[in-house]
Amino acid sequence: MRIFNFSPGPAVLPLEVLEQAQAELLDWHQSGMSVMEISHRGQAFMQVAAEAEADLRELLSIPRNYKVLFLQGGASAQFALVPLNLAAPQSTVDYVNTGHWSHKAIAEAGR
């Protein structure tokens, strides 16, 4: 029996996706290693990243003049990563305070 998780964060994946991941876990594309073990600077990973970006751009109709960032961590990590990496030192940034989560983001950016 499959359980559906409606909590924030991880969500239910289609069974076919999980089965493919299971099948490729120990030997991804006959590389002799898991996709999690390949070098993040190697050609194989660069291809994975390029395909992921292309798929995301197509799915969400992201224009070419927008950058796509793949960042690890949850929402709280992103609250620190975004201002630290996208705002110049001593610059001013604007936030729209719409409630609980934006309040947390504003507080983190203030650090």
Residue frames as a rotation matrix with the C-alpha (Angstrom) as fourth column:
MET 1
0.581 0.814 0.000 0.00
0.814 -0.581 0.000 0.00
0.000 0.000 -1.000 0.00
ARG 2
-0.442 -0.701 0.560 1.39
0.690 -0.664 -0.287 3.41
0.573 0.259 0.777 -1.00
ILE 3
0.177 0.414 -0.893 1.03
0.863 -0.501 -0.061 6.32
-0.473 -0.760 -0.446 1.41
PHE 4
0.258 -0.027 0.966 0.52
0.665 -0.720 -0.198 9.85
0.701 0.693 -0.168 0.10
ASN 5
-0.244 -0.471 -0.848 2.56
0.912 -0.408 -0.036 12.51
-0.329 -0.782 0.529 1.88
PHE 6
0.455 0.469 0.757 0.97
0.686 -0.727 0.038 15.95
0.568 0.502 -0.653 1.74
SER 7
0.595 -0.337 -0.730 3.48
0.572 -0.461 0.679 17.51
-0.565 -0.821 -0.081 4.14
PRO 8
0.832 -0.416 -0.366 5.84
-0.538 -0.767 -0.350 20.31
-0.135 0.488 -0.862 3.10
GLY 9
-0.147 -0.971 0.189 9.06
-0.753 0.234 0.615 19.05
-0.641 -0.053 -0.766 1.57
PRO 10
-0.956 -0.292 -0.028 9.31
-0.241 0.726 0.644 15.63
-0.168 0.622 -0.765 -0.04
ALA 11
0.028 0.991 -0.130 6.24
-0.909 -0.029 -0.416 14.44
-0.416 0.130 0.900 -1.88
VAL 12
0.360 0.219 0.907 5.00
0.030 0.969 -0.245 11.21
-0.932 0.115 0.343 -3.41
LEU 13
-0.483 -0.534 -0.694 6.86
-0.752 -0.153 0.641 10.12
-0.449 0.832 -0.327 -6.52
PRO 14
0.528 0.657 -0.539 5.33
-0.839 0.501 -0.212 7.94
0.131 0.564 0.815 -9.22
LEU 15
0.674 -0.217 0.706 6.11
-0.198 0.867 0.457 4.26
-0.711 -0.448 0.542 -8.66
GLU 16
0.867 -0.347 0.357 7.79
0.477 0.371 -0.797 4.08
0.144 0.861 0.487 -12.10
VAL 17
0.540 -0.683 0.491 10.26
-0.449 -0.728 -0.519 6.80
0.712 0.060 -0.700 -11.06
LEU 18
0.410 -0.354 0.841 11.12
-0.854 0.175 0.490 4.97
-0.320 -0.919 -0.231 -7.84
GLU 19
0.792 -0.079 0.606 11.56
0.158 0.984 -0.078 1.69
-0.590 0.158 0.792 -9.69
GLN 20
0.782 -0.553 0.287 13.90
0.249 -0.145 -0.958 3.30
0.571 0.820 0.025 -12.23
ALA 21
0.376 -0.646 0.664 15.93
-0.810 -0.577 -0.103 4.90
0.450 -0.499 -0.740 -9.43
GLN 22
0.572 -0.113 0.813 16.09
-0.536 0.698 0.474 1.51
-0.621 -0.707 0.339 -7.70
ALA 23
0.890 -0.189 0.414 17.27
0.405 0.745 -0.531 -0.21
-0.208 0.640 0.740 -10.85
GLU 24
0.568 -0.676 0.470 19.96
0.242 -0.409 -0.880 2.42
0.787 0.613 -0.069 -11.48
LEU 25
0.950 -0.114 0.291 21.07
-0.310 -0.468 0.828 2.89
0.042 -0.876 -0.480 -7.88
LEU 26
0.536 -0.781 0.321 24.13
0.095 0.434 0.896 0.65
-0.839 -0.450 0.306 -8.02
ASP 27
-0.505 -0.691 0.517 24.99
0.603 0.146 0.784 1.03
-0.618 0.708 0.343 -11.71
TRP 28
0.384 0.656 -0.650 23.80
0.029 -0.712 -0.702 4.24
-0.923 0.251 -0.293 -13.36
HIS 29
0.830 0.067 -0.553 23.92
-0.525 -0.241 -0.816 4.06
-0.188 0.968 -0.165 -17.16
GLN 30
0.877 -0.476 -0.062 26.44
0.446 0.857 -0.257 1.19
0.176 0.198 0.964 -16.95
SER 31
0.505 -0.701 0.504 29.00
-0.482 -0.713 -0.509 3.49
0.716 0.015 -0.698 -15.33
GLY 32
-0.105 -0.524 -0.845 29.77
0.455 0.731 -0.509 1.05
0.884 -0.438 0.162 -12.52
MET 33
-0.906 -0.158 -0.393 28.62
0.423 -0.365 -0.829 3.55
-0.013 -0.918 0.397 -9.91
SER 34
0.074 0.957 -0.279 25.53
0.927 -0.169 -0.335 5.32
-0.368 -0.234 -0.900 -8.63
VAL 35
0.286 0.107 0.952 24.52
0.607 -0.790 -0.093 8.69
0.742 0.604 -0.291 -10.07
MET 36
0.988 0.107 0.110 25.16
-0.025 -0.597 0.802 9.97
0.152 -0.795 -0.588 -6.54
GLU 37
0.542 -0.840 0.021 28.81
0.403 0.281 0.871 8.89
-0.738 -0.464 0.491 -6.82
ILE 38
0.307 -0.446 0.841 29.76
0.925 -0.067 -0.373 10.44
0.223 0.892 0.392 -10.15
SER 39
-0.622 -0.652 -0.433 31.88
0.723 -0.691 0.002 13.57
-0.300 -0.312 0.901 -10.17
HIS 40
0.447 0.795 -0.411 29.90
0.575 -0.607 -0.549 16.81
-0.686 0.009 -0.728 -10.15
ARG 41
0.095 -0.488 -0.868 32.53
-0.546 -0.754 0.364 18.11
-0.832 0.439 -0.338 -12.59
GLY 42
-0.686 -0.414 0.598 32.43
0.139 0.733 0.666 15.10
-0.714 0.540 -0.446 -14.92
GLN 43
-0.900 0.288 -0.326 30.80
-0.403 -0.271 0.874 14.94
0.163 0.919 0.360 -18.34
ALA 44
-0.601 0.709 -0.369 28.10
0.583 0.705 0.404 12.51
0.547 0.028 -0.837 -17.17
PHE 45
-0.257 0.509 -0.821 26.90
0.836 -0.309 -0.454 14.86
-0.485 -0.803 -0.346 -14.44
MET 46
-0.766 -0.056 -0.641 27.13
-0.160 -0.948 0.274 17.91
-0.623 0.312 0.717 -16.68
GLN 47
-0.851 0.495 -0.176 24.78
-0.067 0.230 0.971 16.12
0.520 0.838 -0.163 -19.09
VAL 48
-0.330 0.739 -0.588 22.35
0.916 0.400 -0.012 15.30
0.227 -0.542 -0.809 -16.25
ALA 49
-0.385 0.129 -0.914 22.37
0.502 -0.801 -0.325 18.94
-0.774 -0.584 0.244 -15.13
ALA 50
-0.911 0.021 -0.412 21.87
-0.331 -0.633 0.699 20.26
-0.246 0.774 0.584 -18.68
GLU 51
-0.683 0.699 -0.209 18.96
0.291 0.524 0.800 17.87
0.669 0.486 -0.562 -19.29
ALA 52
-0.265 0.576 -0.774 17.37
0.953 0.033 -0.302 18.80
-0.149 -0.817 -0.557 -15.95
GLU 53
-0.590 0.004 -0.807 17.62
0.088 -0.994 -0.070 22.50
-0.802 -0.112 0.586 -16.79
ALA 54
-0.934 0.244 -0.259 16.20
-0.304 -0.166 0.938 21.98
0.186 0.955 0.229 -20.29
ASP 55
-0.500 0.783 -0.369 13.30
0.668 0.620 0.411 19.94
0.551 -0.041 -0.834 -18.91
LEU 56
-0.275 0.365 -0.889 12.57
0.809 -0.412 -0.419 22.54
-0.519 -0.835 -0.183 -16.23
ARG 57
-0.807 -0.066 -0.587 12.70
-0.186 -0.915 0.359 25.39
-0.560 0.399 0.726 -18.75
GLU 58
-0.833 0.519 -0.191 10.26
-0.080 0.228 0.970 23.56
0.547 0.824 -0.149 -21.01
LEU 59
-0.391 0.697 -0.602 7.92
0.850 0.523 0.054 22.51
0.353 -0.490 -0.797 -18.19
LEU 60
0.037 0.359 -0.933 7.73
0.790 -0.582 -0.192 25.99
-0.611 -0.730 -0.305 -16.64
SER 61
0.611 0.147 0.778 8.25
0.722 -0.507 -0.471 28.05
0.325 0.850 -0.416 -19.83
ILE 62
0.497 -0.541 -0.679 11.34
0.381 -0.567 0.730 29.71
-0.780 -0.622 -0.076 -18.35
PRO 63
0.993 -0.106 -0.050 12.76
-0.096 -0.488 -0.868 32.21
0.067 0.866 -0.495 -20.86
ARG 64
0.480 -0.877 -0.021 16.41
0.731 0.413 -0.543 32.00
0.485 0.245 0.839 -21.96
ASN 65
-0.083 -0.535 0.841 17.19
-0.066 -0.839 -0.541 35.37
0.994 -0.100 0.034 -20.37
TYR 66
0.657 0.256 0.709 16.46
-0.725 -0.042 0.687 33.90
0.206 -0.966 0.159 -16.90
LYS 67
-0.516 -0.840 -0.170 19.03
-0.676 0.521 -0.521 31.86
0.526 -0.154 -0.836 -14.97
VAL 68
0.695 0.631 -0.343 18.08
-0.285 0.681 0.675 28.52
0.660 -0.371 0.653 -13.43
LEU 69
-0.346 -0.782 0.519 19.71
-0.838 0.009 -0.546 27.71
0.422 -0.623 -0.658 -10.10
PHE 70
0.477 0.388 -0.789 19.69
0.059 0.881 0.469 24.24
0.877 -0.270 0.397 -8.58
LEU 71
-0.323 -0.539 0.778 20.25
-0.717 -0.397 -0.572 24.74
0.617 -0.743 -0.258 -4.86
GLN 72
-0.342 0.183 -0.922 20.25
0.442 0.897 0.014 22.10
0.829 -0.403 -0.387 -2.17
GLY 73
-0.969 0.022 -0.244 18.48
0.227 -0.295 -0.928 22.54
-0.093 -0.955 0.281 1.12
GLY 74
-0.130 0.991 -0.003 14.94
0.991 0.130 0.002 23.39
0.002 -0.002 -1.000 2.09
ALA 75
0.574 0.492 0.655 13.18
0.544 -0.827 0.143 26.72
0.611 0.274 -0.742 2.34
SER 76
0.934 -0.217 -0.285 15.10
0.138 -0.516 0.846 27.84
-0.331 -0.829 -0.452 5.43
ALA 77
-0.012 -0.981 0.193 18.44
0.674 0.134 0.727 27.20
-0.739 0.139 0.659 3.73
GLN 78
-0.073 0.048 0.996 17.28
0.941 -0.326 0.085 29.15
0.329 0.944 -0.021 0.69
PHE 79
0.898 0.439 -0.008 16.43
0.411 -0.834 0.369 32.13
0.155 -0.335 -0.930 2.89
ALA 80
0.492 -0.804 -0.333 20.16
0.013 -0.376 0.926 32.47
-0.870 -0.460 -0.174 3.61
LEU 81
-0.211 -0.651 0.729 21.50
0.727 0.395 0.563 31.34
-0.654 0.649 0.390 0.23
VAL 82
0.420 0.450 0.789 19.55
0.892 -0.364 -0.268 33.78
0.166 0.816 -0.554 -1.90
PRO 83
0.999 -0.043 0.017 20.64
-0.045 -0.992 0.121 37.07
0.012 -0.121 -0.993 -0.30
LEU 84
0.407 -0.910 0.072 24.19
-0.081 0.043 0.996 35.82
-0.910 -0.411 -0.056 0.31
ASN 85
-0.330 -0.576 0.748 24.66
0.618 0.467 0.633 34.86
-0.714 0.671 0.202 -3.32
LEU 86
0.011 0.436 0.900 22.47
0.981 -0.180 0.076 37.27
0.196 0.881 -0.430 -5.25
ALA 87
0.949 0.302 0.089 22.81
0.275 -0.933 0.232 40.57
0.153 -0.196 -0.969 -3.37
ALA 88
0.098 -0.942 0.322 25.96
0.275 -0.285 -0.918 42.68
0.957 0.178 0.231 -3.41
PRO 89
-0.318 -0.279 -0.906 27.55
0.939 0.039 -0.341 43.47
0.131 -0.959 0.250 -0.04
GLN 90
-0.736 0.063 -0.674 25.94
0.327 -0.839 -0.434 46.47
-0.593 -0.540 0.597 1.66
SER 91
-0.869 0.484 0.103 23.16
-0.082 -0.346 0.934 46.54
0.487 0.804 0.341 -0.95
THR 92
-0.547 0.792 0.272 19.48
-0.612 -0.157 -0.775 46.94
-0.571 -0.590 0.570 -0.22
VAL 93
-0.931 0.336 -0.140 16.99
0.142 0.691 0.709 44.24
0.335 0.640 -0.691 -1.19
ASP 94
-0.440 0.863 0.249 13.21
-0.888 -0.459 0.023 44.32
0.134 -0.211 0.968 -1.16
TYR 95
-0.956 0.259 -0.136 10.90
0.277 0.951 -0.139 41.69
0.094 -0.170 -0.981 0.32
VAL 96
-0.247 0.945 0.217 7.13
-0.597 -0.324 0.734 41.46
0.763 0.052 0.644 0.32
ASN 97
-0.957 -0.081 0.279 5.97
-0.284 0.462 -0.840 40.37
-0.061 -0.883 -0.465 3.77
THR 98
-0.271 0.891 -0.364 2.96
-0.636 0.118 0.762 38.14
0.722 0.438 0.535 3.13
GLY 99
0.786 0.609 0.109 3.05
-0.475 0.480 0.738 36.05
0.397 -0.632 0.666 6.27
HIS 100
0.858 -0.349 0.377 4.93
-0.173 0.494 0.852 33.42
-0.484 -0.796 0.364 8.21
TRP 101
0.516 -0.691 0.507 7.40
0.794 0.607 0.020 32.22
-0.321 0.392 0.862 5.56
SER 102
0.414 -0.384 0.825 8.25
0.455 -0.697 -0.553 35.63
0.788 0.605 -0.113 4.18
HIS 103
0.856 -0.103 0.506 8.78
-0.464 -0.583 0.667 36.85
0.226 -0.806 -0.547 7.75
LYS 104
0.718 -0.621 0.315 11.33
0.245 0.649 0.720 34.03
-0.651 -0.440 0.618 8.23
ALA 105
0.385 -0.574 0.723 13.04
0.906 0.085 -0.415 34.95
0.177 0.814 0.553 4.94
ILE 106
0.627 -0.093 0.773 13.24
-0.003 -0.993 -0.117 38.62
0.779 0.071 -0.623 5.90
ALA 107
0.892 -0.291 0.345 14.72
-0.384 -0.088 0.919 37.77
-0.237 -0.953 -0.190 9.30
GLU 108
0.539 -0.717 0.441 17.37
0.627 0.692 0.358 35.54
-0.562 0.083 0.823 7.71
ALA 109
0.401 -0.367 0.839 18.26
0.740 -0.410 -0.533 38.15
0.539 0.835 0.107 5.09
GLY 110
0.873 0.009 0.487 18.75
-0.209 -0.897 0.390 40.69
0.440 -0.442 -0.781 7.86
ARG 111
0.765 -0.642 0.046 21.66
0.279 0.394 0.876 38.70
-0.581 -0.657 0.481 9.22
